[in-house]
Amino acid sequence: MERKSKIIISILACAIVVVLVVATAFILKERQDKSDMLQLFELEKEEMSNDYLSYAKQYDELQEIITNDSLRQLLDQEKMRVQRLLEELQSVKTSDAAEIMRLKKELKTVRAVMRNYVMQIDSLGRLNKALGDENRQLKQQNREVVSQVTTLREEKEALTEKVTIASQLNASNITVAANNKRGKKARRIKDVKQLVFSFKIDRNPNTEPGMKTAYLRIMKPDNSVLKNGNSGTFAYEDTELTYSIRKSFEFGGDEVDMTMYWDVNEYLFEGIYRIDIFVDGNLIGYASFEL
């Protein structure tokens, strides 16, 4: 009887051990399956995240090449939607299988929408290329017309410049006399009481006849201009220059003798002086003299 009890106890113990082993194996397998599933969802989540980032970047690239404001606005809205879905994906737990599957379905929609926009943009690109080819032809024709107009303008300007140069007056035989108070040549600079400037306005039948004014600038050795109460300014190349003396004369196309006087009322330094003569806004002659 005692021996029979021991056998029964041994059988029960073995059965319990077998049950424990089977249960432990089942639990370990279930945990392993769950771990494998979580790893799978983690990989799925990472792959989806990369896809969402890629689509967001593609929308940025599409916006850079699109000039249509309406289409750009639609692309911007879709990009914001993709970014929102990406944020949802990044915040969802790996164990939330239902949410991950929902976002995976959303990703398919995003992919389809992106494909549709790419097709629209490709169609617009072909249309723009055709319009671009036509536009380039028109631009080429326009460049040819502009080139012809430019050539004619340059020829006209060159001709105008020749006419302008041909019509400019010229001063020649410029002389300067430094006289004393008796009207004789001064021997010393301190005796100079008057400077007398003589020159000729050369003959030029191309110059428009009429009353003209000659402006004479006397520049001292320090390049400052001699001036008095009768001095003023005149226009020259978009600026105003100071003149020392001016004199009006009538020009009819023939040579004109000119004499202009400067009464010395200030101390004159020794050195090289310069005179410039202007008529009709042009420098027609210049000379230098030494005192």
Sequence and secondary structure as in RCSB ss.txt:
>XXXX:A:sequence
MERKSKIIISILACAIVVVLVVATAFILKERQDKSDMLQLFELEKEEMSNDYLSYAKQYDELQEIITNDSLRQLL
DQEKMRVQRLLEELQSVKTSDAAEIMRLKKELKTVRAVMRNYVMQIDSLGRLNKALGDENRQLKQQNREVVSQVT
TLREEKEALTEKVTIASQLNASNITVAANNKRGKKARRIKDVKQLVFSFKIDRNPNTEPGMKTAYLRIMKPDNSV
LKNGNSGTFAYEDTELTYSIRKSFEFGGDEVDMTMYWDVNEYLFEGIYRIDIFVDGNLIGYASFEL
>XXXX:A:secstr
 HHHHHHHHHHHHHHHHHHHHHHHHHHHHHHHHHHHHHHHHHHHHHHHHHHHHHHHHHHHHHHHH   HHHHHHH
HHHHHHHHHHHHHHHHS TT HHHHHHHHHHHHHHHHHHHHHHHHHHHHHHHHHHHHHHHHHHHHHHHHHHHHHH
HHHHHHHHHHHHHHHHH   EEEEEEEEE TTSSB SSGGG  EEEEEEEE   TTS  EEEEEEEEEE TTS B
   TT EEEEETTEEEEESEEEEEEESSS EEEEEEEE  S   SSEEEEEEEETTEEEEEEEEE 
